[in-house]
Amino acid sequence: MWRGRVEEYLKVKARRGEKAVFILVDPDPAKHVINNIEEIPRLIRGWDIDAILVGGSLGISEIEVSKAISILREVGVPIILFPGNVNGISPEADAILFMSLLNSADPYYIIGAQVIGAPIVKRFGLEALPTAYILMGGNTAVGHIGWARPIPEEVPEVAAAYAIAAELLGMRFIYLEGGSGAPKPVSPEVVRAVRKYTGLYIITGGGIREPETAVEILRAGADAIVLGTILERNPEKAGEIVKAVKSL
């Protein structure tokens, strides 16, 4: 239903001035998410979410990812892979954030994994969304695994320079990541700088725990926010955030 149409679907919403909410589901059995994943469609029923991201940085395989997708299908929105590595690619999804962790010190996460994964994405017929992945916060799982050099939020021009480079390289999306369970979200100043200098579709995730925070980030220029840990720990609060975003 959605394959081949996801990018246009998201960008049409953005052109209309609609702000998007993605929920992130980590199918890692060690986090016990997969045991409760059957509850998610019921939990978010009535929420006006725009897409579901499925993936994680540790302990997952194509089997868990595909199982999660089959359960989440009933929500009726695009399901986009958010792979931490090539083992997070599943033929059941609609699209994939084909990401390069631009501020990694390890070439594997900049281009190595992409070379390994590209033939699989092609064979599965997944819609690829070329995405610059930028880690802002430190002391997170993705930062440790991806050997990322966190970008100082006090100097938003650095994040903007990465974004400009990504756009000139032909990428069309940028994911500004605070990190799963991050102590604080990406700052509005960073979002504002990226928006000022690029036309990229801006996704922001990590550390968003309050409606006011989400609204501030979106007003700074982000096109979409991602809710992950807050959905697991405080679904009621996550629902409040969705409502606040959709009231913009």
Secondary structure, 3 states (H helix, E strand, C coil): CCCCCHHHHHHHHHHCCCCEEEEEECCCHHHCHHHHHHHHHHHCCCCCCCEEEECCCCCCCHHHHHHHHHHHHHHCCCEEECCCCHHHCCCCCCEEEEEEECCECCHHHHHHHHHHHHHHHHHHCCEEEEEEEEECCCCCHHHHHCCECCCCCCCHHHHHHHHHHHHHCCCCEEEEECCCCCCCCCCHHHHHHHHHHCCCEEEEECCCCCHHHHHHHHHCCCCEEEECHHHHHCHHHHHHHHHHHHCC
